[in-house]
Amino acid sequence: MTEGWKLNEGIASYHHVSEDQLWSVIMKTLSSQTVKTTSYKFALLRAILENLYKTNKDLEVSFNQLSESFAKLYWNLVIRNGYSQGHQAQIEKELKKFQVEWQIPSGVSFDSLQESHQFELIKRIESKVIRKYVVGALFANTEGLVYGFAKKERKLTITTGAYEFLLKYQTNIFKLNNYELAKFLQNKNPHLTKGILLEEIENITQRESLQQFQQMIVTHSGSTCFYTDRPLQVAKRLIAVDHFVPWSFVHSDELWNFVLTSSSLNSSKGSKLPAERYLNKLDVRNQLFKKTGDVYVKQVMETYDFRQFVKLYEYAELNGFEKGWAP
Protein backbone atom coordinates (compact mmCIF):
# COMPACT_ATOMS: atom_id res chain seq x y z
CA MET A 1 0.00 0.00 0.00
CA THR A 2 1.26 3.48 -0.90
CA GLU A 3 2.35 5.52 2.10
CA GLY A 4 -0.17 8.27 2.91
CA TRP A 5 2.11 11.21 2.22
CA LYS A 6 2.88 9.90 -1.28
CA LEU A 7 -0.78 9.79 -2.36
CA ASN A 8 -1.93 12.27 -5.02
CA GLU A 9 -5.56 11.78 -4.13
CA GLY A 10 -7.45 10.52 -1.13
CA ILE A 11 -11.07 9.39 -1.46
CA ALA A 12 -13.00 10.13 1.73
CA SER A 13 -15.27 7.55 3.31
CA TYR A 14 -18.84 8.84 3.08
CA HIS A 15 -20.69 6.03 4.83
CA HIS A 16 -22.30 6.89 8.17
CA VAL A 17 -19.68 7.35 10.85
CA SER A 18 -20.43 7.54 14.56
CA GLU A 19 -18.97 10.13 16.90
CA ASP A 20 -17.15 7.30 18.68
CA GLN A 21 -15.40 6.33 15.44
CA LEU A 22 -14.37 9.93 14.79
CA TRP A 23 -13.09 10.36 18.36
CA SER A 24 -11.16 7.14 17.93
CA VAL A 25 -9.27 8.26 14.79
CA ILE A 26 -8.68 11.77 16.20
CA MET A 27 -7.26 10.42 19.47
CA LYS A 28 -5.17 7.83 17.63
CA THR A 29 -3.78 10.57 15.39
CA LEU A 30 -2.86 12.78 18.34
CA SER A 31 -1.32 9.89 20.27
CA SER A 32 2.10 8.28 19.96
CA GLN A 33 0.53 5.47 17.89
CA THR A 34 1.49 7.53 14.84
CA VAL A 35 5.07 8.60 14.16
CA LYS A 36 5.82 12.06 15.58
CA THR A 37 8.91 12.93 13.55
CA THR A 38 7.23 16.20 12.55
CA SER A 39 4.51 18.43 13.95
CA TYR A 40 2.60 18.45 10.65
CA LYS A 41 -0.36 16.42 11.90
CA PHE A 42 -0.98 18.90 14.74
CA ALA A 43 -0.62 21.85 12.36
CA LEU A 44 -3.00 20.38 9.77
CA LEU A 45 -5.69 19.50 12.31
CA ARG A 46 -5.39 23.03 13.68
CA ALA A 47 -5.56 24.48 10.15
CA ILE A 48 -8.74 22.52 9.43
CA LEU A 49 -10.31 23.84 12.64
CA GLU A 50 -9.28 27.40 11.79
CA ASN A 51 -10.86 27.07 8.34
CA LEU A 52 -14.14 25.41 9.30
CA TYR A 53 -15.96 28.71 8.68
CA LYS A 54 -14.21 29.39 5.38
CA THR A 55 -15.39 26.27 3.56
CA ASN A 56 -17.66 26.59 0.53
CA LYS A 57 -21.04 24.86 0.25
CA ASP A 58 -19.26 21.60 -0.65
CA LEU A 59 -17.16 21.82 2.55
CA GLU A 60 -13.98 22.36 0.54
CA VAL A 61 -10.86 24.07 1.87
CA SER A 62 -8.18 25.14 -0.61
CA PHE A 63 -4.54 24.22 -0.11
CA ASN A 64 -3.87 27.97 -0.12
CA GLN A 65 -6.11 28.43 2.95
CA LEU A 66 -4.34 25.58 4.75
CA SER A 67 -0.96 27.03 3.78
CA GLU A 68 -1.91 30.41 5.22
CA SER A 69 -2.69 28.76 8.57
CA PHE A 70 0.62 26.84 8.38
CA ALA A 71 2.57 30.01 7.52
CA LYS A 72 1.16 31.93 10.50
CA LEU A 73 1.66 29.06 12.95
CA TYR A 74 5.15 27.99 11.92
CA TRP A 75 6.57 31.44 11.28
CA ASN A 76 5.55 32.53 14.78
CA LEU A 77 6.81 29.28 16.32
CA VAL A 78 10.15 29.11 14.52
CA ILE A 79 11.17 32.66 13.57
CA ARG A 80 9.38 34.76 16.17
CA ASN A 81 9.71 32.42 19.16
CA GLY A 82 12.72 30.30 18.18
CA TYR A 83 11.09 26.87 18.65
CA SER A 84 12.80 24.24 16.53
CA GLN A 85 10.68 21.60 14.78
CA GLY A 86 13.67 19.25 14.52
CA HIS A 87 16.65 19.58 12.16
CA GLN A 88 15.02 17.38 9.49
CA ALA A 89 11.75 19.36 9.32
CA GLN A 90 11.30 20.70 5.80
CA ILE A 91 9.14 23.58 6.97
CA GLU A 92 11.87 24.86 9.29
CA LYS A 93 14.39 24.72 6.44
CA GLU A 94 12.03 26.67 4.17
CA LEU A 95 11.30 29.32 6.81
CA LYS A 96 14.96 29.92 7.62
CA LYS A 97 15.88 30.01 3.94
CA PHE A 98 13.12 32.59 3.38
CA GLN A 99 14.29 34.60 6.40
CA VAL A 100 17.87 34.77 5.07
CA GLU A 101 16.74 35.52 1.52
CA TRP A 102 14.74 38.58 2.62
CA GLN A 103 17.03 39.50 5.55
CA ILE A 104 14.22 39.36 8.10
CA PRO A 105 15.36 39.57 11.73
CA SER A 106 14.39 36.89 14.25
CA GLY A 107 11.59 37.83 16.62
CA VAL A 108 9.43 39.36 13.87
CA SER A 109 5.82 38.09 13.80
CA PHE A 110 3.98 36.89 10.70
CA ASP A 111 1.59 39.87 10.94
CA SER A 112 4.55 42.25 10.76
CA LEU A 113 5.82 40.85 7.45
CA GLN A 114 5.20 42.80 4.27
CA GLU A 115 2.06 41.56 2.53
CA SER A 116 4.09 40.50 -0.52
CA HIS A 117 6.34 38.40 1.75
CA GLN A 118 3.33 36.78 3.38
CA PHE A 119 1.88 35.79 -0.01
CA GLU A 120 5.22 34.40 -1.22
CA LEU A 121 5.73 32.39 1.97
CA ILE A 122 2.21 30.93 1.79
CA LYS A 123 2.83 29.93 -1.83
CA ARG A 124 6.12 28.20 -0.98
CA ILE A 125 4.67 26.30 1.96
CA GLU A 126 1.86 24.98 -0.23
CA SER A 127 4.22 23.59 -2.87
CA LYS A 128 7.10 22.48 -0.62
CA VAL A 129 5.20 21.18 2.42
CA ILE A 130 1.38 20.94 2.20
CA ARG A 131 1.25 19.12 -1.16
CA LYS A 132 4.39 17.07 -0.56
CA TYR A 133 4.15 15.78 2.98
CA VAL A 134 1.02 16.82 4.82
CA VAL A 135 -2.45 16.19 3.36
CA GLY A 136 -1.81 12.57 2.45
CA ALA A 137 -0.22 11.64 5.78
CA LEU A 138 -3.10 12.85 7.96
CA PHE A 139 -5.62 11.37 5.51
CA ALA A 140 -4.07 7.94 6.11
CA ASN A 141 -3.92 8.47 9.89
CA THR A 142 -7.63 9.38 10.03
CA GLU A 143 -8.58 6.50 7.67
CA GLY A 144 -10.39 8.83 5.27
CA LEU A 145 -13.14 9.49 7.82
CA VAL A 146 -12.36 13.20 8.28
CA TYR A 147 -11.57 14.42 4.76
CA GLY A 148 -10.59 13.58 1.23
CA PHE A 149 -8.17 15.52 -0.98
CA ALA A 150 -7.01 16.05 -4.54
CA LYS A 151 -3.56 17.51 -5.15
CA LYS A 152 -4.39 18.32 -8.77
CA GLU A 153 -7.38 20.47 -7.72
CA ARG A 154 -5.43 21.80 -4.70
CA LYS A 155 -8.28 21.19 -2.29
CA LEU A 156 -9.30 19.22 0.77
CA THR A 157 -12.96 18.23 1.29
CA ILE A 158 -14.26 17.63 4.81
CA THR A 159 -16.85 14.87 5.13
CA THR A 160 -20.31 15.95 6.29
CA GLY A 161 -20.15 13.83 9.44
CA ALA A 162 -16.67 15.09 10.35
CA TYR A 163 -17.69 18.71 9.72
CA GLU A 164 -20.56 18.49 12.22
CA PHE A 165 -18.33 16.60 14.65
CA LEU A 166 -15.53 19.19 14.45
CA LEU A 167 -18.00 22.04 14.91
CA LYS A 168 -19.51 20.36 17.93
CA TYR A 169 -16.28 19.41 19.70
CA GLN A 170 -13.82 21.93 18.32
CA THR A 171 -12.89 23.47 21.69
CA ASN A 172 -11.91 20.09 23.16
CA ILE A 173 -10.09 18.99 19.99
CA PHE A 174 -8.27 22.33 19.72
CA LYS A 175 -7.06 22.09 23.33
CA LEU A 176 -6.01 18.44 23.01
CA ASN A 177 -4.18 19.20 19.78
CA ASN A 178 -2.36 22.16 21.33
CA TYR A 179 -1.39 20.08 24.37
CA GLU A 180 0.20 17.41 22.15
CA LEU A 181 1.90 20.09 20.02
CA ALA A 182 3.34 21.72 23.15
CA LYS A 183 4.67 18.31 24.31
CA PHE A 184 6.22 17.74 20.88
CA LEU A 185 7.90 21.16 20.91
CA GLN A 186 9.19 20.67 24.44
CA ASN A 187 10.80 17.41 23.34
CA LYS A 188 12.43 19.11 20.33
CA ASN A 189 13.61 22.08 22.42
CA PRO A 190 14.96 20.51 25.66
CA HIS A 191 17.45 23.39 26.07
CA LEU A 192 14.67 25.86 26.88
CA THR A 193 14.77 26.82 30.54
CA LYS A 194 11.18 28.07 30.39
CA GLY A 195 8.44 25.57 29.56
CA ILE A 196 6.41 26.08 26.41
CA LEU A 197 3.11 27.48 27.64
CA LEU A 198 -0.15 26.04 26.35
CA GLU A 199 -1.74 29.50 26.33
CA GLU A 200 1.10 30.70 24.11
CA ILE A 201 0.48 27.88 21.62
CA GLU A 202 -3.29 28.48 21.64
CA ASN A 203 -2.93 32.18 20.83
CA ILE A 204 0.10 32.06 18.56
CA THR A 205 -1.88 32.75 15.36
CA GLN A 206 -4.06 35.49 16.84
CA ARG A 207 -3.71 38.82 15.05
CA GLU A 208 -1.70 41.52 16.75
CA SER A 209 -3.93 44.27 15.35
CA LEU A 210 -7.54 44.40 14.16
CA GLN A 211 -7.14 47.94 12.85
CA GLN A 212 -7.89 46.99 9.24
CA PHE A 213 -11.22 45.45 10.29
CA GLN A 214 -12.06 48.53 12.34
CA GLN A 215 -11.53 50.73 9.28
CA MET A 216 -13.68 48.46 7.09
CA ILE A 217 -16.57 48.44 9.58
CA VAL A 218 -16.42 52.21 10.10
CA THR A 219 -16.35 52.77 6.32
CA HIS A 220 -19.27 50.48 5.52
CA SER A 221 -21.54 50.69 8.58
CA GLY A 222 -20.47 53.71 10.62
CA SER A 223 -18.81 54.21 13.99
CA THR A 224 -21.57 53.39 16.46
CA CYS A 225 -21.49 50.73 19.16
CA PHE A 226 -23.13 47.57 17.83
CA TYR A 227 -24.66 46.74 21.21
CA THR A 228 -25.88 50.19 22.33
CA ASP A 229 -26.10 52.23 19.08
CA ARG A 230 -24.18 55.01 20.80
CA PRO A 231 -21.59 56.96 18.78
CA LEU A 232 -18.01 55.84 19.33
CA GLN A 233 -14.95 58.01 19.42
CA VAL A 234 -12.62 56.60 16.78
CA ALA A 235 -9.50 56.63 18.89
CA LYS A 236 -7.25 53.65 19.56
CA ARG A 237 -8.06 53.24 23.25
CA LEU A 238 -11.74 54.17 23.14
CA ILE A 239 -13.00 51.89 20.36
CA ALA A 240 -12.64 48.11 20.16
CA VAL A 241 -13.20 45.47 17.50
CA ASP A 242 -15.11 42.69 19.22
CA HIS A 243 -15.38 39.04 18.17
CA PHE A 244 -19.17 38.49 18.43
CA VAL A 245 -18.52 34.78 18.95
CA PRO A 246 -15.27 34.75 20.98
CA TRP A 247 -11.94 34.14 19.24
CA SER A 248 -11.21 31.41 21.77
CA PHE A 249 -13.98 29.40 20.07
CA VAL A 250 -13.69 30.46 16.42
CA HIS A 251 -9.85 30.69 16.27
CA SER A 252 -10.21 32.78 13.16
CA ASP A 253 -10.62 36.47 12.33
CA GLU A 254 -13.67 36.95 10.10
CA LEU A 255 -15.29 40.23 9.12
CA TRP A 256 -18.76 38.71 9.56
CA ASN A 257 -17.94 37.97 13.21
CA PHE A 258 -16.61 41.46 14.04
CA VAL A 259 -18.56 44.34 15.56
CA LEU A 260 -17.50 47.68 16.99
CA THR A 261 -17.99 48.59 20.62
CA SER A 262 -16.28 50.64 23.30
CA SER A 263 -13.13 49.35 24.95
CA SER A 264 -14.88 49.20 28.33
CA LEU A 265 -17.80 47.11 27.01
CA ASN A 266 -15.39 44.84 25.15
CA SER A 267 -13.60 44.14 28.44
CA SER A 268 -16.93 43.57 30.20
CA LYS A 269 -18.08 41.08 27.55
CA GLY A 270 -14.84 39.07 27.59
CA SER A 271 -15.44 35.52 26.29
CA LYS A 272 -19.22 35.59 26.72
CA LEU A 273 -21.76 35.18 23.93
CA PRO A 274 -24.03 38.17 23.29
CA ALA A 275 -27.75 37.76 23.90
CA GLU A 276 -29.61 35.92 21.15
CA ARG A 277 -31.51 39.06 20.12
CA TYR A 278 -28.33 40.46 18.56
CA LEU A 279 -28.08 37.65 15.99
CA ASN A 280 -30.60 39.13 13.54
CA LYS A 281 -29.08 42.58 13.93
CA LEU A 282 -25.68 41.19 12.99
CA ASP A 283 -27.17 39.40 9.98
CA VAL A 284 -28.73 42.65 8.70
CA ARG A 285 -25.30 44.28 8.96
CA ASN A 286 -23.61 41.36 7.22
CA GLN A 287 -26.12 41.34 4.35
CA LEU A 288 -25.22 44.99 3.72
CA PHE A 289 -21.55 44.02 3.63
CA LYS A 290 -22.32 41.30 1.05
CA LYS A 291 -23.98 43.87 -1.21
CA THR A 292 -21.29 46.52 -0.97
CA GLY A 293 -19.40 47.71 -4.01
CA ASP A 294 -16.09 47.13 -2.23
CA VAL A 295 -14.55 44.13 -4.00
CA TYR A 296 -12.38 43.07 -1.04
CA VAL A 297 -15.28 43.20 1.44
CA LYS A 298 -17.51 41.18 -0.92
CA GLN A 299 -14.72 38.62 -1.29
CA VAL A 300 -14.18 38.11 2.45
CA MET A 301 -17.97 37.85 2.95
CA GLU A 302 -18.40 35.11 0.31
CA THR A 303 -18.44 32.26 2.81
CA TYR A 304 -20.87 33.96 5.21
CA ASP A 305 -24.12 32.05 5.72
CA PHE A 306 -26.54 33.08 8.48
CA ARG A 307 -27.72 29.53 9.18
CA GLN A 308 -24.13 28.41 9.63
CA PHE A 309 -23.47 31.39 11.87
CA VAL A 310 -26.43 30.49 14.10
CA LYS A 311 -25.06 26.95 14.30
CA LEU A 312 -21.66 28.36 15.26
CA TYR A 313 -23.31 30.42 18.01
CA GLU A 314 -25.22 27.39 19.32
CA TYR A 315 -22.13 25.16 19.29
CA ALA A 316 -20.20 27.83 21.19
CA GLU A 317 -22.81 27.62 23.95
CA LEU A 318 -22.61 23.83 23.84
CA ASN A 319 -18.82 24.15 24.32
CA GLY A 320 -19.32 26.05 27.57
CA PHE A 321 -19.37 29.70 26.49
CA GLU A 322 -21.84 31.68 28.59
CA LYS A 323 -24.74 33.03 26.55
CA GLY A 324 -26.89 36.10 27.12
CA TRP A 325 -24.42 38.94 27.63
CA ALA A 326 -25.81 42.47 27.14
CA PRO A 327 -24.55 45.90 28.27
VEXDREN-2710 file (C-alpha; in Angstrom, 1 decimal):
% VEXDREN-2710
k/r/px/py/pz
1/MET/0.0/0.0/0.0
2/THR/1.3/3.5/-0.9
3/GLU/2.3/5.5/2.1
4/GLY/-0.2/8.3/2.9
5/TRP/2.1/11.2/2.2
6/LYS/2.9/9.9/-1.3
7/LEU/-0.8/9.8/-2.4
8/ASN/-1.9/12.3/-5.0
9/GLU/-5.6/11.8/-4.1
10/GLY/-7.5/10.5/-1.1
11/ILE/-11.1/9.4/-1.5
12/ALA/-13.0/10.1/1.7
13/SER/-15.3/7.6/3.3
14/TYR/-18.8/8.8/3.1
15/HIS/-20.7/6.0/4.8
16/HIS/-22.3/6.9/8.2
17/VAL/-19.7/7.4/10.9
18/SER/-20.4/7.5/14.6
19/GLU/-19.0/10.1/16.9
20/ASP/-17.2/7.3/18.7
21/GLN/-15.4/6.3/15.4
22/LEU/-14.4/9.9/14.8
23/TRP/-13.1/10.4/18.4
24/SER/-11.2/7.1/17.9
25/VAL/-9.3/8.3/14.8
26/ILE/-8.7/11.8/16.2
27/MET/-7.3/10.4/19.5
28/LYS/-5.2/7.8/17.6
29/THR/-3.8/10.6/15.4
30/LEU/-2.9/12.8/18.3
31/SER/-1.3/9.9/20.3
32/SER/2.1/8.3/20.0
33/GLN/0.5/5.5/17.9
34/THR/1.5/7.5/14.8
35/VAL/5.1/8.6/14.2
36/LYS/5.8/12.1/15.6
37/THR/8.9/12.9/13.6
38/THR/7.2/16.2/12.6
39/SER/4.5/18.4/14.0
40/TYR/2.6/18.5/10.6
41/LYS/-0.4/16.4/11.9
42/PHE/-1.0/18.9/14.7
43/ALA/-0.6/21.8/12.4
44/LEU/-3.0/20.4/9.8
45/LEU/-5.7/19.5/12.3
46/ARG/-5.4/23.0/13.7
47/ALA/-5.6/24.5/10.2
48/ILE/-8.7/22.5/9.4
49/LEU/-10.3/23.8/12.6
50/GLU/-9.3/27.4/11.8
51/ASN/-10.9/27.1/8.3
52/LEU/-14.1/25.4/9.3
53/TYR/-16.0/28.7/8.7
54/LYS/-14.2/29.4/5.4
55/THR/-15.4/26.3/3.6
56/ASN/-17.7/26.6/0.5
57/LYS/-21.0/24.9/0.2
58/ASP/-19.3/21.6/-0.7
59/LEU/-17.2/21.8/2.5
60/GLU/-14.0/22.4/0.5
61/VAL/-10.9/24.1/1.9
62/SER/-8.2/25.1/-0.6
63/PHE/-4.5/24.2/-0.1
64/ASN/-3.9/28.0/-0.1
65/GLN/-6.1/28.4/2.9
66/LEU/-4.3/25.6/4.8
67/SER/-1.0/27.0/3.8
68/GLU/-1.9/30.4/5.2
69/SER/-2.7/28.8/8.6
70/PHE/0.6/26.8/8.4
71/ALA/2.6/30.0/7.5
72/LYS/1.2/31.9/10.5
73/LEU/1.7/29.1/12.9
74/TYR/5.1/28.0/11.9
75/TRP/6.6/31.4/11.3
76/ASN/5.6/32.5/14.8
77/LEU/6.8/29.3/16.3
78/VAL/10.2/29.1/14.5
79/ILE/11.2/32.7/13.6
80/ARG/9.4/34.8/16.2
81/ASN/9.7/32.4/19.2
82/GLY/12.7/30.3/18.2
83/TYR/11.1/26.9/18.7
84/SER/12.8/24.2/16.5
85/GLN/10.7/21.6/14.8
86/GLY/13.7/19.2/14.5
87/HIS/16.6/19.6/12.2
88/GLN/15.0/17.4/9.5
89/ALA/11.8/19.4/9.3
90/GLN/11.3/20.7/5.8
91/ILE/9.1/23.6/7.0
92/GLU/11.9/24.9/9.3
93/LYS/14.4/24.7/6.4
94/GLU/12.0/26.7/4.2
95/LEU/11.3/29.3/6.8
96/LYS/15.0/29.9/7.6
97/LYS/15.9/30.0/3.9
98/PHE/13.1/32.6/3.4
99/GLN/14.3/34.6/6.4
100/VAL/17.9/34.8/5.1
101/GLU/16.7/35.5/1.5
102/TRP/14.7/38.6/2.6
103/GLN/17.0/39.5/5.5
104/ILE/14.2/39.4/8.1
105/PRO/15.4/39.6/11.7
106/SER/14.4/36.9/14.2
107/GLY/11.6/37.8/16.6
108/VAL/9.4/39.4/13.9
109/SER/5.8/38.1/13.8
110/PHE/4.0/36.9/10.7
111/ASP/1.6/39.9/10.9
112/SER/4.5/42.2/10.8
113/LEU/5.8/40.9/7.4
114/GLN/5.2/42.8/4.3
115/GLU/2.1/41.6/2.5
116/SER/4.1/40.5/-0.5
117/HIS/6.3/38.4/1.7
118/GLN/3.3/36.8/3.4
119/PHE/1.9/35.8/0.0
120/GLU/5.2/34.4/-1.2
121/LEU/5.7/32.4/2.0
122/ILE/2.2/30.9/1.8
123/LYS/2.8/29.9/-1.8
124/ARG/6.1/28.2/-1.0
125/ILE/4.7/26.3/2.0
126/GLU/1.9/25.0/-0.2
127/SER/4.2/23.6/-2.9
128/LYS/7.1/22.5/-0.6
129/VAL/5.2/21.2/2.4
130/ILE/1.4/20.9/2.2
131/ARG/1.3/19.1/-1.2
132/LYS/4.4/17.1/-0.6
133/TYR/4.1/15.8/3.0
134/VAL/1.0/16.8/4.8
135/VAL/-2.5/16.2/3.4
136/GLY/-1.8/12.6/2.5
137/ALA/-0.2/11.6/5.8
138/LEU/-3.1/12.9/8.0
139/PHE/-5.6/11.4/5.5
140/ALA/-4.1/7.9/6.1
141/ASN/-3.9/8.5/9.9
142/THR/-7.6/9.4/10.0
143/GLU/-8.6/6.5/7.7
144/GLY/-10.4/8.8/5.3
145/LEU/-13.1/9.5/7.8
146/VAL/-12.4/13.2/8.3
147/TYR/-11.6/14.4/4.8
148/GLY/-10.6/13.6/1.2
149/PHE/-8.2/15.5/-1.0
150/ALA/-7.0/16.0/-4.5
151/LYS/-3.6/17.5/-5.1
152/LYS/-4.4/18.3/-8.8
153/GLU/-7.4/20.5/-7.7
154/ARG/-5.4/21.8/-4.7
155/LYS/-8.3/21.2/-2.3
156/LEU/-9.3/19.2/0.8
157/THR/-13.0/18.2/1.3
158/ILE/-14.3/17.6/4.8
159/THR/-16.9/14.9/5.1
160/THR/-20.3/15.9/6.3
161/GLY/-20.1/13.8/9.4
162/ALA/-16.7/15.1/10.3
163/TYR/-17.7/18.7/9.7
164/GLU/-20.6/18.5/12.2
165/PHE/-18.3/16.6/14.7
166/LEU/-15.5/19.2/14.5
167/LEU/-18.0/22.0/14.9
168/LYS/-19.5/20.4/17.9
169/TYR/-16.3/19.4/19.7
170/GLN/-13.8/21.9/18.3
171/THR/-12.9/23.5/21.7
172/ASN/-11.9/20.1/23.2
173/ILE/-10.1/19.0/20.0
174/PHE/-8.3/22.3/19.7
175/LYS/-7.1/22.1/23.3
176/LEU/-6.0/18.4/23.0
177/ASN/-4.2/19.2/19.8
178/ASN/-2.4/22.2/21.3
179/TYR/-1.4/20.1/24.4
180/GLU/0.2/17.4/22.1
181/LEU/1.9/20.1/20.0
182/ALA/3.3/21.7/23.2
183/LYS/4.7/18.3/24.3
184/PHE/6.2/17.7/20.9
185/LEU/7.9/21.2/20.9
186/GLN/9.2/20.7/24.4
187/ASN/10.8/17.4/23.3
188/LYS/12.4/19.1/20.3
189/ASN/13.6/22.1/22.4
190/PRO/15.0/20.5/25.7
191/HIS/17.5/23.4/26.1
192/LEU/14.7/25.9/26.9
193/THR/14.8/26.8/30.5
194/LYS/11.2/28.1/30.4
195/GLY/8.4/25.6/29.6
196/ILE/6.4/26.1/26.4
197/LEU/3.1/27.5/27.6
198/LEU/-0.1/26.0/26.4
199/GLU/-1.7/29.5/26.3
200/GLU/1.1/30.7/24.1
201/ILE/0.5/27.9/21.6
202/GLU/-3.3/28.5/21.6
203/ASN/-2.9/32.2/20.8
204/ILE/0.1/32.1/18.6
205/THR/-1.9/32.7/15.4
206/GLN/-4.1/35.5/16.8
207/ARG/-3.7/38.8/15.0
208/GLU/-1.7/41.5/16.8
209/SER/-3.9/44.3/15.3
210/LEU/-7.5/44.4/14.2
211/GLN/-7.1/47.9/12.9
212/GLN/-7.9/47.0/9.2
213/PHE/-11.2/45.5/10.3
214/GLN/-12.1/48.5/12.3
215/GLN/-11.5/50.7/9.3
216/MET/-13.7/48.5/7.1
217/ILE/-16.6/48.4/9.6
218/VAL/-16.4/52.2/10.1
219/THR/-16.4/52.8/6.3
220/HIS/-19.3/50.5/5.5
221/SER/-21.5/50.7/8.6
222/GLY/-20.5/53.7/10.6
223/SER/-18.8/54.2/14.0
224/THR/-21.6/53.4/16.5
225/CYS/-21.5/50.7/19.2
226/PHE/-23.1/47.6/17.8
227/TYR/-24.7/46.7/21.2
228/THR/-25.9/50.2/22.3
229/ASP/-26.1/52.2/19.1
230/ARG/-24.2/55.0/20.8
231/PRO/-21.6/57.0/18.8
232/LEU/-18.0/55.8/19.3
233/GLN/-14.9/58.0/19.4
234/VAL/-12.6/56.6/16.8
235/ALA/-9.5/56.6/18.9
236/LYS/-7.2/53.6/19.6
237/ARG/-8.1/53.2/23.2
238/LEU/-11.7/54.2/23.1
239/ILE/-13.0/51.9/20.4
240/ALA/-12.6/48.1/20.2
241/VAL/-13.2/45.5/17.5
242/ASP/-15.1/42.7/19.2
243/HIS/-15.4/39.0/18.2
244/PHE/-19.2/38.5/18.4
245/VAL/-18.5/34.8/19.0
246/PRO/-15.3/34.7/21.0
247/TRP/-11.9/34.1/19.2
248/SER/-11.2/31.4/21.8
249/PHE/-14.0/29.4/20.1
250/VAL/-13.7/30.5/16.4
251/HIS/-9.8/30.7/16.3
252/SER/-10.2/32.8/13.2
253/ASP/-10.6/36.5/12.3
254/GLU/-13.7/36.9/10.1
255/LEU/-15.3/40.2/9.1
256/TRP/-18.8/38.7/9.6
257/ASN/-17.9/38.0/13.2
258/PHE/-16.6/41.5/14.0
259/VAL/-18.6/44.3/15.6
260/LEU/-17.5/47.7/17.0
261/THR/-18.0/48.6/20.6
262/SER/-16.3/50.6/23.3
263/SER/-13.1/49.3/25.0
264/SER/-14.9/49.2/28.3
265/LEU/-17.8/47.1/27.0
266/ASN/-15.4/44.8/25.2
267/SER/-13.6/44.1/28.4
268/SER/-16.9/43.6/30.2
269/LYS/-18.1/41.1/27.5
270/GLY/-14.8/39.1/27.6
271/SER/-15.4/35.5/26.3
272/LYS/-19.2/35.6/26.7
273/LEU/-21.8/35.2/23.9
274/PRO/-24.0/38.2/23.3
275/ALA/-27.8/37.8/23.9
276/GLU/-29.6/35.9/21.1
277/ARG/-31.5/39.1/20.1
278/TYR/-28.3/40.5/18.6
279/LEU/-28.1/37.6/16.0
280/ASN/-30.6/39.1/13.5
281/LYS/-29.1/42.6/13.9
282/LEU/-25.7/41.2/13.0
283/ASP/-27.2/39.4/10.0
284/VAL/-28.7/42.7/8.7
285/ARG/-25.3/44.3/9.0
286/ASN/-23.6/41.4/7.2
287/GLN/-26.1/41.3/4.3
288/LEU/-25.2/45.0/3.7
289/PHE/-21.6/44.0/3.6
290/LYS/-22.3/41.3/1.1
291/LYS/-24.0/43.9/-1.2
292/THR/-21.3/46.5/-1.0
293/GLY/-19.4/47.7/-4.0
294/ASP/-16.1/47.1/-2.2
295/VAL/-14.5/44.1/-4.0
296/TYR/-12.4/43.1/-1.0
297/VAL/-15.3/43.2/1.4
298/LYS/-17.5/41.2/-0.9
299/GLN/-14.7/38.6/-1.3
300/VAL/-14.2/38.1/2.5
301/MET/-18.0/37.8/2.9
302/GLU/-18.4/35.1/0.3
303/THR/-18.4/32.3/2.8
304/TYR/-20.9/34.0/5.2
305/ASP/-24.1/32.1/5.7
306/PHE/-26.5/33.1/8.5
307/ARG/-27.7/29.5/9.2
308/GLN/-24.1/28.4/9.6
309/PHE/-23.5/31.4/11.9
310/VAL/-26.4/30.5/14.1
311/LYS/-25.1/26.9/14.3
312/LEU/-21.7/28.4/15.3
313/TYR/-23.3/30.4/18.0
314/GLU/-25.2/27.4/19.3
315/TYR/-22.1/25.2/19.3
316/ALA/-20.2/27.8/21.2
317/GLU/-22.8/27.6/23.9
318/LEU/-22.6/23.8/23.8
319/ASN/-18.8/24.2/24.3
320/GLY/-19.3/26.0/27.6
321/PHE/-19.4/29.7/26.5
322/GLU/-21.8/31.7/28.6
323/LYS/-24.7/33.0/26.5
324/GLY/-26.9/36.1/27.1
325/TRP/-24.4/38.9/27.6
326/ALA/-25.8/42.5/27.1
327/PRO/-24.5/45.9/28.3
END
